[in-house]
């Protein structure tokens, strides 16, 4: 063996200078920057949601997330995605703890943010692929699809589409529903980051990667062009005549969960407001409504078993001289139901609709024995589980097909769509938000209803016990609205429509297609990585073989 001596006079290598405290501080800040940026991007997405009208902030929010995730490893991307989810969902869902404390709120966010974390890991995996913003935006849509279905039948609250009621992308809801609307917003955000990244790289190197530049620009431009092209789908023209609707907001005795102990007062308040409207009609100050809509839980006293409650509702319906949709809590064959009751002024109750998508931990308690072992108070809040209905509800009210989508159901694509396909010419979303006080919850729900109006080209009414109640035209504009925690009524002539938008006809297909795109992107990313690993192993093996042969020679 031959040992080569260093050249005569060669200087010993100079060790690098020890890092200064300032260098260490800057290094630590650089390492923390992606985490801070992810959390702040999530907060920015929250700020884009109602009651604010800053819908456009969703685009830079996803641009920052794209910067934080691009090229990261699995664990880092998982953590950054989780921080984005926390930054977004913690403030968005704070209303869930208004009356029950921070425990359920934090538990909900901790679980829901896991879906965002997994999406973050997926985005990082596809971020080296050509046209990566498309794959990444499809992954976000796939994450929302999963979150809308699990656990406990899902929780779609906070879908990106629900923050776009005032935005330029809204017409896309009529084209492909909330999945396409959300996909377009996210694609635009990732496209914005890619455009900035490629442009900055071109300035540094003096050369432009045309393929990457085109992908970024197209990801930024195509959603905007598609939204403009979809604008003709949005209209409030009457197809089947018009109907005059009255939305009743009777108010509640007081805020909070204990409003339930004042059930008779809540019923009396709604009957009184209906009778006040009837007096206005009799005086000629207001036109007589064809349809009267009460909120969810406007009669938590079962009118089928309680003669007093029946008499109160019957008197109000006769006074106003129009059919009334009453939100009741009824017991049938031992089953507790959140029910809408069609009350004819002459015949009394003639039809019912039972809420199908009931709220976990609010209307039924999953894992009751486990939760009871943790906290008895939580189980006492839901003493008996509600049962689910099985059929969509469309009431025939003075010749108008009024579809019922009760409160929480408005967040679920399927629950709204099959009401329309069952014949709804307008949609009512009776709700009870009194348990959430003056929080942002009611405004978030109102924005959902505006998106649903455009998605299915239907008038949407939102009668709420304590506000905000509203009448929304098929183009998503709010024709009238009430304040919060006041007694009020809204009367409006609205168009009836029976045609179906592309979103209504296609149903779940756009979402399924985007989920397949997401799966294809992940598969391609895995294949590219495996190919690179095999190529690297082969090159390493060739190099070792060459070294051996050289040594033998």
Number of C-alpha atoms within 10 A of each C-alpha: 3 4 5 6 6 9 7 6 6 7 8 7 6 6 6 6 6 7 10 9 9 9 11 11 12 12 13 11 12 11 11 11 12 20 22 16 19 29 22 20 27 26 23 22 27 26 22 20 27 24 16 14 15 18 24 20 18 25 23 20 27 27 23 22 26 26 20 24 26 19 16 19 12 17 12 19 26 24 20 27 31 27 27 30 28 26 23 25 25 20 16 22 20 20 21 20 15 17 14 17 12 14 10 15 19 18 10 18 21 16 14 23 22 20 22 27 24 20 26 33 25 26 32 27 27 27 23 16 18 12 20 25 30 27 27 29 28 31 31 28 28 25 22 25 21 17 23 19 13 13 12 13 14 18 22 21 21 20 22 25 27 27 29 29 27 20 15 16 25 31 27 32 31 29 27 24 30 28 28 23 27 27 26 29 29 32 28 29 28 27 32 24 25 27 22 16 15 21 18 13 14 15 10 10 8 9 11 15 11 11 11 19 20 16 20 28 17 21 28 25 16 15 23 18 12 15 21 15 13 17 17 10 19 22 14 20 16 16 12 13 11 16 20 16 20 26 31 33 33 29 27 26 18 16 18 17 15 13 15 18 11 13 18 16 18 25 25 20 21 28 25 19 19 29 18 17 26 23 15 15 17 14 10 10 10 14 17 20 22 21 23 27 28 31 32 25 24 33 29 21 20 16 21 15 11 10 11 14 19 18 13 18 25 21 17 23 24 18 19 24 19 23 26 30 31 26 29 25 22 22 16 8 5 8 12 17 22 24 26 31 24 23 24 20 19 12 9 18 20 11 15 19 24 26 26 22 22 23 18 17 18 13 20 19 21 13 9 16 11 10 15 14 10 11 10 12 11 18 19 10 15 16 11 13 18 23 19 18 16 11 14 22 26 25 22 17 19 13 10 22 21 27 27 30 31 29 24 21 19 26 23 19 19 14 20 26 24 17 21 27 17 14 20 27 26 28 26 27 28 28 28 24 23 25 20 20 20 19 17 18 20 25 18 20 23 27 23 25 30 29 33 30 28 31 32 33 31 33 30 31 32 30 33 31 32 31 31 24 29 26 29 27 24 28 25 28 17 17 14 16 19 21 13 20 21 15 19 23 24 22 20 18 15 24 20 25 24 18 17 16 21 17 24 24 15 15 17 16 14 17 22 15 13 23 23 15 20 25 17 16 24 21 14 16 20 14 12 15 14 12 12 12 12 12 12 12 12 12 12 12 12 12 12 12 12 12 12 11 10 9 8 7 6
